[in-house]
C-alpha cells in the first residue's frame, strides 16, 4: 500500500484541544482509518512541525480526502508527501 509522510502543525485551537485532551490524537487516528487510511507511526517533534505521521492509503485521492477533512476543522495544517521505499526508488532510477 502506498506510504505518505504527513507533517502536521497545530493551530492555536489545535494546541488548546491537545492541552485539554491529549487522547484526541488517537481519536483522530481512528477517524483516519474510517476514511480508508491508516496511521502506521507517529512522532511528536520539536521545530516547525508538531507531528510526523507515517500513513498508508490506497491512493492519492484517499490521502487528499484525509488531509482536507482534517484541515477543514481549523485545528491542524498538513504538508503531505508520497514516500517511495528506497529499493523501489533505486530500481526506478535504474529504469527497472
WOJO-V321120 format. One record per residue. N is the residue number from 0. RES is the residue in one small letter. PHI is phi as a letter, one per 30 degrees, with the letter a starting at -180 (none if undefined). Layout:
n=N res=RES phi=PHI
n=N res=RES phi=PHI
This chain:
n=0 res=x phi=none
n=1 res=x phi=e
n=2 res=x phi=c
n=3 res=x phi=b
n=4 res=x phi=c
n=5 res=x phi=c
n=6 res=x phi=c
n=7 res=x phi=b
n=8 res=x phi=b
n=9 res=x phi=d
n=10 res=x phi=d
n=11 res=x phi=e
n=12 res=x phi=d
n=13 res=x phi=d
n=14 res=x phi=d
n=15 res=x phi=d
n=16 res=x phi=d
n=17 res=x phi=d
n=18 res=x phi=d
n=19 res=x phi=d
n=20 res=x phi=b
n=21 res=x phi=e
n=22 res=x phi=d
n=23 res=x phi=d
n=24 res=x phi=e
n=25 res=x phi=d
n=26 res=x phi=d
n=27 res=x phi=d
n=28 res=x phi=e
n=29 res=x phi=d
n=30 res=x phi=d
n=31 res=x phi=e
n=32 res=x phi=d
n=33 res=x phi=d
n=34 res=x phi=d
n=35 res=x phi=j
n=36 res=x phi=c
n=37 res=x phi=b
n=38 res=x phi=d
n=39 res=x phi=d
n=40 res=x phi=b
n=41 res=x phi=a
n=42 res=x phi=b
n=43 res=x phi=d
n=44 res=x phi=b
n=45 res=x phi=c
n=46 res=x phi=k
n=47 res=x phi=d
n=48 res=x phi=c
n=49 res=x phi=c
n=50 res=x phi=b
n=51 res=x phi=c
n=52 res=x phi=b
n=53 res=x phi=c
n=54 res=x phi=b
n=55 res=x phi=c
n=56 res=x phi=b
n=57 res=x phi=d
n=58 res=x phi=a
n=59 res=x phi=d
n=60 res=x phi=d
n=61 res=x phi=d
n=62 res=x phi=d
n=63 res=x phi=d
n=64 res=x phi=e
n=65 res=x phi=d
n=66 res=x phi=d
n=67 res=x phi=d
n=68 res=x phi=d
n=69 res=x phi=d
n=70 res=x phi=d
n=71 res=x phi=d
n=72 res=x phi=d
n=73 res=x phi=i
n=74 res=x phi=c
n=75 res=x phi=a
n=76 res=x phi=b
n=77 res=x phi=b
n=78 res=x phi=c
n=79 res=x phi=c
n=80 res=x phi=b
n=81 res=x phi=d
n=82 res=x phi=c
n=83 res=x phi=c
n=84 res=x phi=e
n=85 res=x phi=e
n=86 res=x phi=d
n=87 res=x phi=d
n=88 res=x phi=d
n=89 res=x phi=d
n=90 res=x phi=d
n=91 res=x phi=d
n=92 res=x phi=d
n=93 res=x phi=d
n=94 res=x phi=i
n=95 res=x phi=c
